[in-house]
Amino acid sequence: MMLLLQHVDRRVQDYFAPWLDDTAGAVPILTGTVGVVEPRMARQHFLFHTAIDALCFCHFHPHLLGKPGSNVFTVIGLGPTASQLLELKYRYSNARMVGVFDDDLCGRVLDCKVALWQMGRDASFILDNGMVAFAYRGSACHVPAPRFSLHRFRTLTGMRSTYRTLKPRGFVSFTTMVVHHLNAPCHQT
């Protein structure tokens, strides 16, 4: 991971430096929400699994760092909870939450959970024989796993929310995009 971090845009590394703790070994962590000037100033609140995910995302979107306080970035870890998300929602009450989770089944289910948790609701999701089964507000649905997404969930349930997602095109994550760009022929010496 440290080798990967060396290839993230230096300006992104400098921006994140006050919140970045890389003394824990090979895996850097963020010690708080990045970019906060005043919580009420935040307009977009980006959520990530890990610090590396946040850094790699910003490597491809450095313009988001241009207005300090307007965009904030939080690592919610690999096992977020409804109470954790509600706390963030109330702390950054003027900000729209944007999930930047992997474009795999776990990331897509988490997008649904976060959108629901923002509204004080929840649903259960189960992977059964290649189908995502979920129960929400008394109804049960089954969707083929490759076709499951927050959009599909919203369509089937009628749920409306302001929660938004950003997924890398053609890659599972922004981290894999950085790795791909490192391994591209034009980057090799």
C-alpha positions in Angstrom: 0.0 0.0 0.0 2.8 2.4 0.7 4.2 1.9 -2.8 0.7 2.7 -4.2 0.5 5.8 -2.0 3.8 7.1 -3.5 2.1 7.2 -6.9 -0.9 9.3 -5.8 -0.7 12.9 -6.9 1.6 14.8 -4.5 -1.0 17.6 -4.2 -3.6 15.1 -2.9 -1.1 13.7 -0.5 -0.3 17.2 0.8 -4.0 18.0 1.2 -4.6 14.9 3.2 -1.4 15.1 5.2 -2.8 16.7 8.4 -5.3 13.8 8.7 -3.1 11.0 7.4 -1.5 8.6 9.9 0.9 6.2 8.2 2.8 5.2 11.4 0.5 2.1 11.9 2.6 0.1 9.3 1.8 -0.5 5.7 -1.8 0.7 5.8 -2.4 4.4 6.2 -5.4 5.6 8.1 -7.3 8.9 8.4 -7.6 10.4 11.8 -10.9 12.3 11.1 -13.0 13.7 8.4 -10.7 15.4 5.8 -11.3 18.9 4.6 -13.5 20.2 7.4 -13.4 23.9 8.1 -16.8 24.3 9.6 -19.3 21.4 9.5 -22.1 23.6 8.2 -20.0 24.7 5.2 -19.8 21.2 3.8 -21.9 20.8 0.6 -20.7 17.3 -0.4 -19.7 14.5 2.0 -17.8 11.7 0.3 -17.7 8.3 2.1 -15.1 5.6 1.6 -14.1 2.2 3.0 -10.4 3.1 3.5 -7.9 6.0 3.4 -6.3 4.5 0.3 -9.7 4.6 -1.4 -10.1 8.3 -0.6 -6.6 9.2 -1.8 -7.0 7.2 -5.0 -10.4 8.8 -5.7 -9.0 12.3 -5.2 -6.0 11.4 -7.4 -8.5 11.3 -10.3 -10.7 14.2 -9.0 -8.2 16.8 -7.5 -10.7 19.6 -8.4 -12.7 18.5 -5.4 -9.9 19.7 -3.1 -10.1 23.3 -4.5 -12.7 24.6 -2.1 -11.6 23.8 1.4 -14.6 23.1 3.6 -17.0 22.6 0.7 -16.1 18.9 0.1 -15.3 16.7 3.0 -14.1 13.1 3.0 -14.7 10.4 5.6 -13.5 6.8 5.9 -16.3 4.8 7.5 -14.4 1.5 7.6 -15.4 -2.0 6.5 -18.2 -2.4 9.0 -20.2 0.8 9.2 -23.4 1.1 11.2 -26.6 3.0 11.0 -25.7 5.1 14.1 -22.4 6.0 12.6 -24.0 7.3 9.4 -26.7 9.2 11.2 -24.1 10.9 13.3 -22.3 12.0 10.2 -25.6 13.1 8.6 -26.4 15.4 11.5 -22.8 16.7 11.9 -22.7 17.7 8.2 -26.3 18.6 7.9 -26.0 20.8 4.8 -23.9 18.2 2.8 -25.2 15.7 0.4 -23.7 12.3 1.1 -21.8 10.6 -1.8 -20.8 7.0 -1.5 -17.5 6.1 -3.2 -17.5 2.4 -2.5 -16.3 -0.4 -4.8 -18.3 -1.3 -7.8 -18.9 -4.9 -6.6 -21.8 -6.5 -4.9 -20.6 -5.5 -1.4 -20.2 -1.9 -2.5 -23.7 -1.8 -4.2 -25.4 -3.3 -1.1 -23.6 -0.8 1.1 -24.9 2.0 -1.1 -28.4 0.8 -0.4 -27.8 0.5 3.3 -26.3 4.0 3.5 -29.2 5.5 1.6 -31.7 3.8 3.9 -29.8 4.6 7.1 -29.8 8.3 6.1 -33.6 8.1 6.3 -33.6 6.1 9.5 -34.6 2.9 7.8 -33.0 -0.4 7.1 -33.4 -3.6 5.0 -31.9 -7.0 4.9 -30.0 -8.3 1.9 -29.0 -11.9 1.3 -27.1 -13.5 -1.6 -28.9 -16.7 -2.5 -27.9 -18.8 -5.5 -26.7 -15.8 -7.6 -29.7 -13.7 -6.6 -29.8 -10.7 -4.2 -32.8 -11.2 -2.0 -34.0 -8.2 0.1 -36.9 -7.4 2.2 -38.0 -3.8 2.6 -41.2 -2.4 4.0 -43.1 -5.7 4.0 -42.2 -6.7 0.4 -39.5 -9.1 -0.8 -37.6 -8.9 -4.1 -35.0 -11.0 -5.9 -32.5 -9.5 -8.4 -29.7 -11.3 -10.3 -26.5 -10.2 -8.5 -24.8 -8.7 -11.6 -27.8 -6.4 -12.2 -28.3 -5.3 -8.6 -27.6 -1.6 -7.8 -28.9 1.3 -5.8 -30.8 2.4 -8.9 -32.5 -1.0 -9.2 -33.3 -1.1 -5.5 -34.9 2.4 -5.7 -36.9 1.4 -8.8 -38.3 -1.8 -7.2 -39.0 -0.2 -3.8 -40.1 3.3 -4.8 -37.5 4.6 -2.3 -36.4 8.2 -2.9 -33.3 9.8 -1.4 -30.7 12.4 -2.1 -27.8 9.9 -1.6 -25.6 9.7 -4.6 -22.9 7.2 -5.7 -19.7 7.5 -7.8 -18.2 4.4 -9.4 -15.1 4.1 -11.5 -15.9 3.2 -15.1 -14.4 0.0 -16.1 -12.8 -0.8 -12.7 -13.9 -2.2 -9.4 -12.4 0.7 -7.5 -10.4 3.9 -7.8 -7.5 2.0 -6.2 -7.5 -0.5 -9.1 -7.6 2.4 -11.5 -4.4 3.8 -9.9 -2.8 0.4 -10.1 -3.8 0.0 -13.7 -2.4 3.4 -14.6 0.9 2.4 -12.9 1.1 -0.8 -15.0 0.1 0.9 -18.3 2.9 0.8 -20.9 3.4 4.6 -20.9 4.3 4.5 -17.1 6.9 1.8 -17.4 10.5 2.7 -17.7 
